[in-house]
Amino acid sequence: MCQWMTTRLVSASKDGTIKIWEDRKSQPLLVLRPYDGFPVSSSTFVTAPNRPDHIMLITVGPLYREVKIWSTASEEGWLLPSGAESWKSTQTLELKSCEDAFFNQVIALSQAGLLLLANAKKNAICAVHLDFGGEPASTRMDYIAKFTVTMPILSFTGTSISPHGEQI
């Protein structure tokens, strides 16, 4: 994880905004409206495993069952204080098989190349494959599978094993 991510936090809101907060600041550094004002159920940062300075944002909107990747226009992949205009959605993935979706959580397992989405309404976890490109804007997603669980998912986390055998 890069130093940039240890001082930033991203929040998703029912008011349709994503806010990126800087450590010890009372006002957000950046505000995005990724789904035209419709509620945003979850968001997270993700970095390429071989380039921790390439920072992307993942947002999940419940209304359209959409997962979006956002990256900056700069090749460096850094969020600069200049604002929202530098962040662009580079891909939208619609999860058609996740009917009645409400993705209450998303976690990124960069080393494994996965996003895991918790669907609280259907007691399911959807796995999305991440293919990291040479720069943040070339990262792509494709849908892998949906797993049903017996209990509602209130919270979850994930780990992965690196190619060298250490747990991440």
N, C-alpha and C positions, 0 to 999 in steps of 0.2 A: 504494500500500500504506500502511496506517495504521501509526502508531507501535506500536500494540498488537501487531501481527503481527511486528514486528521483534524482539520480546523473548519470543515464545512459539514453542514447537515442539510438534507433535502426533506421537505414535508409535502404531503398530498392533502387536498382538502375537498370537502363537499361543495365549497364555493367555486370549484372549477379551476383552482390555481395550484401550481407547483411553486414552492418558495425554496430558494437556496439561501441558507443562513450562514453567516460567518461567526466564528467563535467570539463570544462576548459582545455581540452587537444586538441592539434591540430592534433594528429594522432589517428586513431581508436584503441580501445582496442582489437578488434577482427574482422576478416574478414572471412565470410563464402561464399561459392558458392553453394547454395542449388539446383540449377537446371542446373548443368553442363555448366555454362556460359550463359545460356539463361536468358533474362531479368526477374527481380523480380519486381512485380508490387506493393506489399504492405507487411508490416510486423508490428508486435506489440509484446509486452511482455504480458504475462498473468500469474496470480498467482491463486492458489487454494484459494477459499474463507475462508477456515478454516486453511490454512497454507500460509500466505503471503510471507514466506521465500522460498516457492517452486516456483521458477521462471522458466517459459517455454517461448519459442520463437515460434511465429506463422509466417510462411512465405507463400506467395501466388504467384504462378507462372502462368503467363497468357497463355503460350504456351500449357501446358498440363491440364489446369483447375485443378491444384493440390493445396491443402492446406496441409502444413506439420507442425507437432509439433516437436520441438527440445527441448531436455533437456540435462543437464550435466550428466556425468557418475557418479557423486557423489550423494549420497542420500540426501545431504543437499540442492541440487538444486541451489547452488550459482555459478555464473560465476567467476572463478578465473582468474587472469591475465595470466595463463599458456597457453591459446590459444584455437584454433579451435578444436584441437584433442579431447578435453573433451566434446564437443557438438556433439550429435548424433540425427539423425532424428528417432523418435520413432513410427511415423505413418504418412502415406500419404493417403489423402482422395481425390479421383478424383470425381469431380462434373460433371458427365456425362450429366445431364439434362441442364447444363448451357452452351449450345453451343455458339460458338463465344464469349467466355468469355474474359473480361478484368476487373479483379478485381482491381479497382483503390484505394480502401480503405478496411481495415479490422479493426473492433473494437471488443474488448473483453468485455463482460459483465459477469465477473466471478461469481458474486452473483446469476445471473440468469442461469449460465451454458451455455452461448451462445456466439458464434462468429457471427457477422453480416458482410457480404461481399457485397460491392457495385459493381455491374456490370455496368460500364458506357456505354458499347456498347448496352446492351439490356434493359436499364432502369429498372433494377431489383435489388432486395436485396435478397441474399440467407442467410438463417439462418442455422447454424451448431450447433448441441448440443455438449457440452463438458461434459464428465463424468470424474471427478477428482478422481484419485486413491490415494493410501497411500503415494506414492512418485511421483515426476514429470514424470518419465519414464512410469508410468502406466496410465497416463491421456489418454483418448480416445475420438475421435470425431465420430459422425455420422450425416448424412445430414437430416435436418428436412423438409424445405420447401423453395420455391422460391416465392417471391412477386414481382409483376410488378407495377411500378410506371409510372406516365405520363410524367415526366420531367427527363432529364439527371441528374445523381447524381454527383455533383461536390464536395460536402463535406457533411458529416453527423456525428452525434454523437448519443449516446444512453445512457439511464439511466434505472435502474431497481429498483424495490421496494424490500427491504429486508424482510425476514419473520417477522421482528419486526415492519414493516410499515414505516421505514425511506427510503427516496430516496437516491440512491447511484449514 
